[in-house]
């Protein structure tokens, strides 16, 4: 595996590795097997892999038996090499709450480094436009499924899209429109 690691430019490995990296990521009545832990860390060093920064559940395995045999540990992980981190510096690992399985699902998310996100800005001039109230009402009325917060978020997104359309139709490139009108007037 170490030979493979040196041949590959950027790579990631994710899943249940069935071994912990540090003694503090296991809560149970049985102590961790230090030889397994040390062998796994040595393997990761040889392959030049490390955990991707993440958030969510600290423990990814939840064996909920009786109180004396419960086990909480971090067996699931997303590992990356330095080349991966350099190329995909904005990727994140998220460990969700377990549902069907006793393991937490792991989600690897890519965030685009090159395109800055444009934030939605409400412009007061929209309120004075005759189509403003109809646009808001029309996009708010859409039927949504799900819990209350999910429905609210989707209604707000719909209104945002409607206001963006209003902006593009009536307010976008206002500077060049003013110039065109001035040229036509003169």
LINJOMO-V939650 format. One record per pair of residues at least 12 apart in sequence whose C-alpha atoms are under 10 Angstrom apart, sorted by the first residue. I is the first residue (numbers start at 0). J is the second residue. D is the distance in whole Angstrom. If there is no record, write none. Layout:
# LINJOMO-V939650
i=I j=J d=D
i=I j=J d=D
This chain:
# LINJOMO-V939650
i=0 j=42 d=9
i=0 j=45 d=9
i=0 j=46 d=7
i=1 j=42 d=8
i=1 j=43 d=9
i=1 j=44 d=9
i=1 j=45 d=6
i=1 j=46 d=5
i=1 j=47 d=9
i=2 j=45 d=9
i=2 j=46 d=8
i=3 j=46 d=8
i=4 j=45 d=8
i=4 j=46 d=5
i=4 j=47 d=8
i=4 j=48 d=9
i=4 j=80 d=9
i=5 j=45 d=9
i=5 j=46 d=7
i=5 j=47 d=9
i=7 j=80 d=10
i=7 j=82 d=10
i=8 j=80 d=9
i=8 j=81 d=9
i=8 j=82 d=7
i=8 j=83 d=8
i=9 j=79 d=8
i=9 j=80 d=6
i=9 j=81 d=8
i=9 j=82 d=5
i=9 j=83 d=5
i=9 j=84 d=8
i=9 j=85 d=9
i=9 j=86 d=8
i=9 j=87 d=10
i=10 j=48 d=9
i=10 j=78 d=8
i=10 j=79 d=6
i=10 j=80 d=6
i=10 j=81 d=9
i=10 j=82 d=8
i=10 j=83 d=6
i=10 j=84 d=9
i=11 j=48 d=8
i=11 j=49 d=9
i=11 j=50 d=10
i=11 j=51 d=9
i=11 j=77 d=7
i=11 j=78 d=5
i=11 j=79 d=4
i=11 j=80 d=7
i=11 j=82 d=10
i=11 j=83 d=7
i=11 j=84 d=10
i=12 j=48 d=9
i=12 j=49 d=10
i=12 j=50 d=10
i=12 j=76 d=8
i=12 j=77 d=6
i=12 j=78 d=5
i=12 j=79 d=7
i=12 j=80 d=9
i=13 j=50 d=9
i=13 j=51 d=10
i=13 j=75 d=7
i=13 j=76 d=6
i=13 j=77 d=4
i=13 j=78 d=6
i=13 j=79 d=9
i=13 j=92 d=10
i=13 j=105 d=8
i=13 j=106 d=10
i=13 j=107 d=9
i=14 j=74 d=8
i=14 j=75 d=5
i=14 j=76 d=6
i=14 j=77 d=7
i=14 j=78 d=9
i=14 j=104 d=9
i=14 j=105 d=8
i=15 j=59 d=9
i=15 j=60 d=9
i=15 j=73 d=9
i=15 j=74 d=5
i=15 j=75 d=4
i=15 j=76 d=7
i=15 j=77 d=9
i=15 j=102 d=8
i=15 j=103 d=10
i=15 j=104 d=10
i=15 j=105 d=10
i=16 j=39 d=9
i=16 j=73 d=9
i=16 j=74 d=6
i=16 j=75 d=6
i=16 j=76 d=7
i=16 j=77 d=10
i=17 j=35 d=10
i=17 j=39 d=10
i=17 j=60 d=10
i=17 j=72 d=10
i=17 j=73 d=9
i=17 j=74 d=5
i=17 j=75 d=8
i=18 j=31 d=9
i=18 j=32 d=9
i=18 j=35 d=7
i=18 j=36 d=7
i=18 j=37 d=10
i=18 j=38 d=10
i=18 j=39 d=7
i=18 j=40 d=10
i=18 j=72 d=9
i=18 j=73 d=8
i=18 j=74 d=6
i=18 j=75 d=9
i=19 j=31 d=8
i=19 j=32 d=9
i=19 j=33 d=9
i=19 j=35 d=8
i=19 j=36 d=6
i=19 j=37 d=9
i=19 j=39 d=8
i=19 j=40 d=9
i=19 j=72 d=7
i=19 j=73 d=6
i=19 j=74 d=6
i=19 j=75 d=9
i=19 j=76 d=10
i=20 j=33 d=9
i=20 j=35 d=9
i=20 j=36 d=5
i=20 j=37 d=8
i=20 j=38 d=9
i=20 j=39 d=7
i=20 j=40 d=6
i=20 j=41 d=10
i=20 j=43 d=10
i=20 j=50 d=10
i=20 j=73 d=8
i=20 j=74 d=8
i=21 j=33 d=9
i=21 j=36 d=7
i=21 j=37 d=9
i=21 j=40 d=9
i=21 j=72 d=10
i=21 j=73 d=9
i=22 j=36 d=8
i=22 j=72 d=9
i=23 j=72 d=9
i=23 j=73 d=9
i=24 j=57 d=8
i=24 j=58 d=7
i=24 j=59 d=9
i=24 j=71 d=8
i=24 j=72 d=5
i=24 j=73 d=6
i=24 j=74 d=9
i=25 j=57 d=10
i=25 j=58 d=8
i=25 j=59 d=10
i=25 j=60 d=9
i=25 j=70 d=7
i=25 j=71 d=6
i=25 j=72 d=4
i=25 j=73 d=7
i=25 j=74 d=9
i=26 j=58 d=9
i=26 j=61 d=10
i=26 j=69 d=8
i=26 j=70 d=6
i=26 j=71 d=5
i=26 j=72 d=6
i=26 j=73 d=10
i=27 j=62 d=10
i=27 j=66 d=10
i=27 j=67 d=8
i=27 j=68 d=7
i=27 j=69 d=6
i=27 j=70 d=5
i=27 j=71 d=7
i=27 j=72 d=8
i=28 j=66 d=10
i=28 j=67 d=7
i=28 j=68 d=7
i=28 j=69 d=8
i=28 j=70 d=8
i=29 j=67 d=10
i=29 j=68 d=9
i=29 j=69 d=10
i=29 j=70 d=9
i=31 j=72 d=10
i=43 j=78 d=9
i=43 j=79 d=10
i=43 j=80 d=10
i=46 j=79 d=10
i=46 j=80 d=8
i=47 j=78 d=10
i=47 j=79 d=8
i=47 j=80 d=6
i=47 j=81 d=7
i=47 j=82 d=10
i=48 j=77 d=10
i=48 j=78 d=6
i=48 j=79 d=5
i=48 j=80 d=5
i=48 j=81 d=8
i=48 j=83 d=10
i=49 j=76 d=9
i=49 j=77 d=8
i=49 j=78 d=5
i=49 j=79 d=6
i=49 j=80 d=6
i=49 j=81 d=8
i=49 j=84 d=10
i=50 j=76 d=7
i=50 j=77 d=6
i=50 j=78 d=5
i=50 j=79 d=6
i=50 j=80 d=9
i=50 j=92 d=9
i=51 j=76 d=8
i=51 j=77 d=6
i=51 j=78 d=6
i=51 j=79 d=6
i=51 j=80 d=9
i=51 j=83 d=10
i=51 j=84 d=8
i=51 j=88 d=10
i=51 j=90 d=8
i=51 j=91 d=7
i=51 j=92 d=6
i=51 j=93 d=10
i=51 j=107 d=9
i=52 j=77 d=9
i=52 j=78 d=9
i=52 j=79 d=10
i=52 j=84 d=10
i=52 j=89 d=10
i=52 j=90 d=8
i=52 j=91 d=6
i=52 j=92 d=6
i=52 j=93 d=9
i=53 j=76 d=9
i=53 j=77 d=9
i=53 j=90 d=9
i=53 j=91 d=6
i=53 j=92 d=4
i=53 j=93 d=5
i=53 j=94 d=7
i=53 j=105 d=10
i=53 j=106 d=9
i=53 j=107 d=9
i=54 j=91 d=8
i=54 j=92 d=6
i=54 j=93 d=5
i=54 j=94 d=6
i=54 j=95 d=9
i=55 j=92 d=9
i=55 j=93 d=6
i=55 j=94 d=5
i=55 j=95 d=6
i=55 j=96 d=8
i=55 j=103 d=9
i=55 j=105 d=9
i=56 j=73 d=9
i=56 j=93 d=8
i=56 j=94 d=5
i=56 j=95 d=6
i=56 j=96 d=7
i=56 j=97 d=9
i=56 j=103 d=7
i=56 j=104 d=10
i=56 j=105 d=10
i=57 j=71 d=9
i=57 j=72 d=8
i=57 j=73 d=7
i=57 j=94 d=8
i=57 j=95 d=10
i=57 j=96 d=10
i=57 j=103 d=10
i=58 j=70 d=10
i=58 j=71 d=6
i=58 j=72 d=5
i=58 j=73 d=5
i=58 j=74 d=8
i=58 j=75 d=9
i=58 j=94 d=9
i=58 j=96 d=9
i=58 j=102 d=9
i=58 j=103 d=8
i=59 j=71 d=7
i=59 j=72 d=6
i=59 j=73 d=5
i=59 j=74 d=6
i=59 j=75 d=6
i=59 j=76 d=8
i=59 j=94 d=7
i=59 j=95 d=8
i=59 j=96 d=8
i=59 j=97 d=8
i=59 j=101 d=8
i=59 j=102 d=5
i=59 j=103 d=5
i=59 j=104 d=8
i=59 j=105 d=9
i=60 j=72 d=5
i=60 j=73 d=6
i=60 j=74 d=7
i=60 j=75 d=8
i=60 j=96 d=10
i=60 j=97 d=8
i=60 j=100 d=9
i=60 j=101 d=6
i=60 j=102 d=5
i=60 j=103 d=7
i=60 j=104 d=10
i=61 j=73 d=9
i=61 j=96 d=10
i=61 j=97 d=8
i=61 j=100 d=9
i=61 j=101 d=5
i=61 j=102 d=6
i=61 j=103 d=8
i=62 j=100 d=10
i=62 j=101 d=6
i=62 j=102 d=9
i=63 j=101 d=8
i=71 j=101 d=10
i=71 j=102 d=10
i=72 j=102 d=10
i=73 j=102 d=9
i=73 j=103 d=9
i=74 j=102 d=9
i=74 j=103 d=10
i=75 j=94 d=9
i=75 j=102 d=8
i=75 j=103 d=8
i=75 j=104 d=8
i=75 j=105 d=8
i=76 j=92 d=8
i=76 j=93 d=10
i=76 j=94 d=9
i=76 j=103 d=10
i=76 j=104 d=10
i=76 j=105 d=7
i=76 j=106 d=10
i=77 j=91 d=9
i=77 j=92 d=7
i=77 j=93 d=9
i=77 j=94 d=10
i=77 j=105 d=8
i=77 j=106 d=9
i=77 j=107 d=8
i=78 j=92 d=9
i=86 j=112 d=9
i=87 j=109 d=7
i=87 j=110 d=8
i=87 j=111 d=9
i=87 j=112 d=8
i=88 j=109 d=9
i=88 j=110 d=9
i=88 j=111 d=9
i=88 j=112 d=8
i=89 j=108 d=9
i=89 j=109 d=7
i=89 j=110 d=5
i=89 j=111 d=7
i=89 j=112 d=7
i=90 j=107 d=7
i=90 j=108 d=5
i=90 j=109 d=5
i=90 j=110 d=6
i=90 j=111 d=9
i=90 j=112 d=9
i=91 j=106 d=8
i=91 j=107 d=6
i=91 j=108 d=5
i=91 j=109 d=7
i=91 j=110 d=8
i=92 j=105 d=7
i=92 j=106 d=6
i=92 j=107 d=5
i=92 j=108 d=6
i=92 j=109 d=9
i=93 j=105 d=6
i=93 j=106 d=5
i=93 j=107 d=7
i=93 j=108 d=8
i=94 j=106 d=6
i=94 j=107 d=9
i=119 j=159 d=8
i=119 j=160 d=10
i=119 j=162 d=10
i=119 j=163 d=9
i=120 j=159 d=9
i=120 j=163 d=10
i=121 j=159 d=9
i=121 j=162 d=8
i=121 j=163 d=9
i=122 j=162 d=9
i=122 j=166 d=9
i=122 j=170 d=10
i=124 j=166 d=10
i=124 j=170 d=9
i=125 j=162 d=8
i=125 j=165 d=8
i=125 j=166 d=8
i=125 j=169 d=9
i=125 j=170 d=8
i=128 j=165 d=9
i=128 j=169 d=9
i=128 j=170 d=10
i=130 j=162 d=10
i=130 j=165 d=8
i=130 j=169 d=10
i=131 j=161 d=9
i=131 j=162 d=8
i=131 j=165 d=8
i=131 j=166 d=10
i=133 j=161 d=10
i=134 j=157 d=10
i=134 j=158 d=8
i=134 j=159 d=10
i=134 j=160 d=10
i=134 j=161 d=6
i=134 j=162 d=7
i=134 j=164 d=9
i=134 j=165 d=8
i=135 j=154 d=10
i=135 j=155 d=9
i=135 j=157 d=9
i=135 j=158 d=6
i=135 j=159 d=9
i=135 j=160 d=10
i=135 j=161 d=7
i=135 j=162 d=7
i=136 j=158 d=8
i=136 j=161 d=10
i=137 j=157 d=9
i=137 j=158 d=8
i=137 j=161 d=8
i=138 j=154 d=7
i=138 j=155 d=9
i=138 j=156 d=9
i=138 j=157 d=5
i=138 j=158 d=5
i=138 j=159 d=9
i=138 j=160 d=8
i=138 j=161 d=6
i=138 j=162 d=9
i=139 j=151 d=9
i=139 j=153 d=9
i=139 j=154 d=5
i=139 j=155 d=7
i=139 j=156 d=9
i=139 j=157 d=7
i=139 j=158 d=6
i=139 j=159 d=10
i=139 j=161 d=9
i=140 j=154 d=8
i=140 j=157 d=9
i=140 j=158 d=9
i=141 j=153 d=9
i=141 j=154 d=7
i=141 j=157 d=8
i=141 j=158 d=10
i=142 j=154 d=8
